[in-house]
Amino acid sequence: MSDLLLALGDWEAKVRASDNAYYLKLVLLELVQILVSVDQKLSSVVLETNNLPVKDN
């Protein structure tokens, strides 16, 4: 996660000349939050799936 934030920081420095850099950063940070949320939800689904009983045929 920290590597992603460092990459975003480097990228923001390159785009800083643009007037929209601040708003772009906000959008990117919101995207990161969404991705983290999706990752957490997928992790909980995997944990729930792993706890299901196995049926023997």
Secondary structure, DSSP 8 states (H G I E B T S, - for coil): -HHHHHHHHHHHHHHTTSTTHHHHHHHHHHHHHHHHHHHHHHHHHHHHHHTS-----
